[in-house]
Amino acid sequence: MPEDTLCKACHGTGMLADDEGWQYKCSVCDGQGKVDMTNGVRNVRIMATDENNRLLD
């Protein structure tokens, strides 16, 4: 995978973890591990969080 399409948030794994070790799908690349920077348009979705500011799926 080319370095410039690698998701910088999850480093290409498609998964993120919080400080307690809970893993969840990367919200930047939608779990794909890569980002398409050619079109420059991304869909934005508001996500809910719990009282510890963890994302709720």
C-alpha positions in Angstrom: 0.0 0.0 0.0 1.5 3.4 -0.9 2.5 5.5 2.1 0.5 8.5 1.0 -2.9 6.6 1.1 -2.2 5.1 4.5 -4.6 6.3 7.2 -2.6 8.5 9.6 -5.1 8.0 12.5 -4.9 4.1 12.6 -1.6 3.7 10.8 -3.2 1.4 8.2 -4.7 -1.1 10.7 -8.3 0.0 10.5 -8.6 -0.2 14.3 -8.2 2.3 17.1 -8.0 1.8 20.8 -8.8 4.0 23.8 -6.7 4.4 26.9 -8.5 1.4 28.5 -7.7 -0.9 25.6 -11.1 -1.0 24.1 -10.7 -1.4 20.3 -13.1 0.0 17.7 -13.2 0.6 14.0 -11.3 3.7 12.8 -13.7 6.5 12.1 -11.3 8.3 9.8 -10.9 5.6 7.2 -14.1 3.6 8.2 -11.9 0.6 9.1 -10.3 0.3 5.6 -6.8 1.4 6.7 -6.4 3.7 3.7 -7.8 7.1 2.7 -8.5 8.3 -0.8 -7.1 11.8 -1.0 -7.8 12.3 -4.7 -11.4 13.5 -4.5 -11.0 15.6 -1.4 -14.6 15.1 -0.2 -15.4 13.1 2.9 -18.8 12.3 4.4 -18.9 13.5 8.0 -21.1 11.8 10.5 -21.7 13.0 14.1 -21.0 10.2 16.6 -22.3 9.8 20.1 -20.0 9.5 23.1 -20.6 8.2 26.6 -19.7 10.0 29.8 -16.0 8.9 29.4 -15.9 10.5 25.9 -15.7 7.0 24.2 -17.4 6.7 20.8 -20.6 4.7 20.7 -21.3 2.6 17.7 
